[in-house]
Amino acid sequence: MTMLKLLRPIIDCPTRWNSTIHMAVRMLQIRSHVCAAALDDDIRKDLKKSKIILPTEEQWSLLQCVVDILQPFCDAITQWSGQKYVTVSMVYLVIFGFLDLIRFNSNDRESVVELKSRLTEEVNNRFIPDWFPKVLPLAASLLNPRYKSLPFLSSDDKAKVKLYANVLYNMLLTRRHESSSSTTTAGTMNVALAVAAASSATSDLIRRVYSVSQTEQQRGFLDELEDFIRDSTSTDLSLCPLEWWKANATRYPRIERLAAELFCIPATSCPSERVFSTAGNVVNKKRAQLSPEHAEMLVFLYENSAKRRATSASSGDSSNVDTTDESEDSDNSHDTTDD
């Protein structure tokens, strides 16, 4: 006996990412069942009574065009929403790839041209601000060994991104200096005491070592950045940037410091929204007496146990994509079957 797969129509939800394209994809999947059901006399009467008009052949074709245009962007947004790998550095590569994808073609119908125009306008307004390219995700892309060439930018824009990364690094140094100024002062005093107590010959050797160290520190961030960009060992698009920096941190210590600060930033709010959803499942009307401390402990335990299971399932590969299924929204849905 053949088992039938149960499919539910997906309803568009303003607060659920990608729900519009998920709804369109599901409608195309169940198209034959919808059309077959409409042939039934009783259903036809109900449709006529409720003034529901089924899509025409041209509208079905247009819906397929919409899915073809939006599906790559939907897949990219799903990758953006992950939390087990670096996401912030891929933002503008996806944006410019999508803008290239929706360029006008000579055989585009009028409705498709209008859709592409609206999408291009929305993407530019949302992601290309007046101060572009001085945006943090582009600085993260520059420090990612996979994307550092920034092929979608002009030479002038690449130079601006490099200078912006230098500004971010100086801000990082200032913040760290302010938090560790007392420790640094104590360390300097210890070095001075050690040199003063040593013999003259030993002092010369010690001063020579420290002069070399100071010369190395004077080597600027931008010089190190240029060396990193010219490094041909980091151009493989399949490598994990975290693993690469773990192995090459000593070669580019300044770049690695800034990369560690930027790579931990999520590209979207989805990771925090997942925590909010978990909290909503923990603190419900049957557990309304939970104290804030206990609720926080339960959410923490659930989130970390789920991460342990996911890590075990993916065999510790940090480059795997987080595939959270958010398309099966069963609220207000009707069931159908697929052969």
N, C-alpha and C positions, 0 to 999 in steps of 0.2 A: 504494500500500500504506500503510495506516494504521500509524503508529509508536505502539507502546504505551509508556506511561510506567512505568518500573520503580519500585515502591514497596517499602520495607522496613519491617517492623514495628519500632517504636521501643521500646526497653526502658527502663523507669524506672530512673534512676540517682541514688542519694542525693547525689552530689557534683556533679550537673549541674543547673543552674537550669532550671526550667520543664519538666523531662523528664517529669513526671507528666502534665501536660496535653498535651504533645506525643504521648505514648503514647496517650492517650484520643482525641485528634483523628485520629491515624493509624488506630486501630482502627475509628473511624466511617467513615473513607475506604475501608477495605478490607472493610467489613462484608459487602457482597454477595459478595465473593470467598471470605470465610471460610465463609459459609452455603452457597455453591455447592459448595465443596470438601467440606463435611461430608456432602453427599448421596452422594458416592462411597462404594461399598460397602467398598473396602479402607481408605479413610481412616476410615470410621465404625467399622470393627473396631479400628483402631489407637487411636482415641479412647476406645472402650469399654475396651480393654485397659489403657490408661494412666489410666483414670478421669478423663478430661478432659471437663468439662461445658460446653457452649457457653452463652453468655448467653441468657436468655429475652428476649422482646419488652419486658417491663417493665424489665429491666436495661439493654437498649439505650437505652430512653427515658430512664432515669435517667442514663446516661452522657452523653447529649446535654444534659441539664439541667446536669450538672456542668461540661461544656465551656462552655455559655452563661454560667455564673456566673464561671468562672475566666479565660476568654479575655481580657476587658478588663484584668484584673490582670496577666496574662501579657504583654500588649502593653506595659503600663506598666513592668514590670520590665525588659523589653528596652530601653526608653528609658533607664531608670536606669543600665543597664550600659554606656552609651556613654561615649566619652572625647574626642569632638570638639566638645562643647558643654557648657553648664552643666547639671549634673544634680542637685546638692545642693538647689537651691531648689525643685524640683518634688516632693520626697518627700512632704510632708504634703498637698499638693493631691491627689495620687494616693490617699493613704491615706483621706482623708475622702470623696473621690469614690467609692472602693470601698465604704466603709462605707454610703454612701447607696445604692449599687447593690444591696447584699445585704440591704436591709431586707425584712422579712417582708411577703408578699402574702397576701391571703385565699384565693387559689387554689393556694397552694404545697402540694405533697404532704408527708407527714410526713417522709420521708427528706430532702427539700430543706430543710425547716425545720431539721432537725438539722444539716445541712451548714452552713447560714447561721449557726446559733448557734455552731458550733465555729469557723468562720472569724472571726466577730465577736470571740469571746473571744481567739483567737490574735492577731489584729491589735491589739486593745487592750492585751494583755499585752506585746507586743513593741514597739509604737510609741508608746504613751501612758503614759509613766512617771509616777511620783508628782510629779516636779518640772516636768511639762508645765505651761505652754507654753515654759518656759525651755530650749529645745533649739536647737542650732545650725542645723539645716535650716530652722527657722521664721524665724530671724534672716536667713538667706540669702534666703528667700522675700520677706521684708519689703523687702530691698534690690534685689530683681529688679523692674524697672519693669513687668513683665507681671503679677506676682502680689502687688504691694504692698498691695492692699486687704484681703487675707486674709479673704474673705467667709465662710469656714467657722468663724471664731472669734468669740467674744463681745467686747463692748467692753472688758471687764476683761482678758481674755486678750490682746487686741491691745496694751493699755497695758503689760502685763507683757513682751511681746515687744520693745516699743520700749525699755523700761528695760534689758532683757537685751542688746540691741544696743548701747546706750550703755556697758554694762559691758565688752563685747567691744572697743569702740573705745578705751576707757581702757586696757585691757590692751595693745592694739596700740601706743598712744602710749608706754606705759611701756617696752615692749620696744624700740621704736625709739629712745627717749631714752637707754636704757642702752647701746645699741650705737653711738650717735653723739654721746655727751656731750662727748667731746674735740673733735670737729669743731665742735660748737655753741659751745663756749667760745672756740675760736679765732676763729670768725666774729663773736662779740659783741665781742671785743677789737679786731678790725679796724674795726668800726663806731664804737666809742668813739674810736679814734685818728683816724679820718676826721673825726668831728665836732669834735674838739678842734683839729685843724689848720685847719679852715675859718674864714672870717671870721664875725663875729657874725651878720650878715644871712643868710649861707648856712646857718649853724648852725640858725637858727630855722626855715628852710624844711625842712632835713633832719629836725629833731625833729618838725615837723608831719607829714611823710610817715610817720615811724616810729610816731607816736602813732596815726595812722589805721590802720596795719597792726596794732598791738596791739589796737585796738578791734575790728577784724574778727576777730582770733583769739579774743577773749572771747565771740564769738557761739557758743553751745553746739551740741553735736552734735544734741541733741533738737530745737532750733529749725530746724536745717537739714533734719533728718529730716521734720519736719512740712511744710516747704516742698516737699520731694520728693514726699511722699504727695499733696499737693494739686495737684501738677503734672499737668495733664490731657493733656500731649503724650506721655505714656508709658504709655498704657492699652491699646495695641494688642497683642493676644495673639500676633500673628504676628512681632513684631519680635525681633531678636536682642539679648539684654541686653548682650552684650559690645560690639556695635556702638553701642548706645545710650549706654553709659557712655563709650565712646571719644569720642563727640561732645559729651557733657555733663559731662565730668569737672571742668571749670573752674567750672561752676555749683554743684556740690555736692562740693567737694573732700574733705570728711571722709567723706561717705557712700561716695564712690568708693574711698577708701583701704581701708575695711573690706570693701566689695564685692570688691575685687581679692583680698583675703586669703581670703574665704569661697568665692568662685566656683570657685577652683581645686581645691576638695576634691571628690573623686568620691563619688557617692551609694552606690556598692557597691565591693566588692573585685575586681570583674571585670577592670578594667584591669591590676591587678597580677597577677591569676591568668593573664591572657593572656601576660604576660611569663614567668611560670613555665612555661607550656606551651611557649612558644618555646624556653626554655632546655632543657626536656626533649627537644625535637626536635633541638636542636643537639648536646647532650652525650648521646650514646647509646652503646651497647656497642661500636660500631665506631669511635667517636671518644673513647674513654675516656682517651686520653693528652693531651687538650687541657689546656693550662694555664688557671688561672682567668682570667688576663688576656686570653688569646685567646678564651675562651668569652664573656667579657663584651663584647669587641669584636664578635664575630659576632652576638650577640643585639642589640646596639645597632644594628648595620648593618641587620639584618633588620627590626627594629621601625621604624626611620626610613624605610627604603625602602618598606615597606608603607604607612606614613602618607603618603609622597609620592604613591604610586599612588592611594590613597583620596582625597587632597586634589585630585588632578588629575581624578579621576572625578566628584567632586562640584562641580567648578567653583568651589571656594573658598567654598562656602556653609557657614558655621559652624553654621547651624541644622539641617542635615541630620542624620538619625538614623543611628546606626551600626547596620547590619543585618548582624551576624555570624550566620551560619547555624550553629546548634549543635544542630539537630534530626536531622541525618542521621548517627546513630551506627550504624555498620555492624557493630560487634562483636556476635557471638552473634545475628545477625539472619537471617531467612529472606526470600526474595524473593517478591514477587507482582506482578501487573500491574494497571494501571487503564486501562479503555477510554476 
